């Protein structure tokens, strides 16, 4: 599976990336929202794992940009957030094409199991 991990916290992104690679998956990392958007536009990923709260260009900004340019279709985006998020915000993200919103911290095994289930 080809995974894109987007998180401004380099420690979190690196830890998940190493875990996914250890489990025989290809994992790219971006610690910057604008760079992540470029990666999404220019590459194909089986799943995109994205933090919402990032400085300068947030996960919300990435979703909005993809949605407004009709580039979000057929992308499996899972949002990971440590922030509290309202049901209204979750529903808005889903209406725009986000598959699901999960709370951090999350166990890497549970996350990979979840991805494998929704990927089928």
ABEGO torsion letter per residue (X at the ends): XBBBBBBABAAAAAAAAAAAAAAGBBBBBBABAAAAAAAAAABBBABBBBBABBBGBBAAAAAAAAAAAGAABGBBBBBBBABBBBAAAAAAAAAAGBABBBBOBBBAAAAAAAAAAAAX
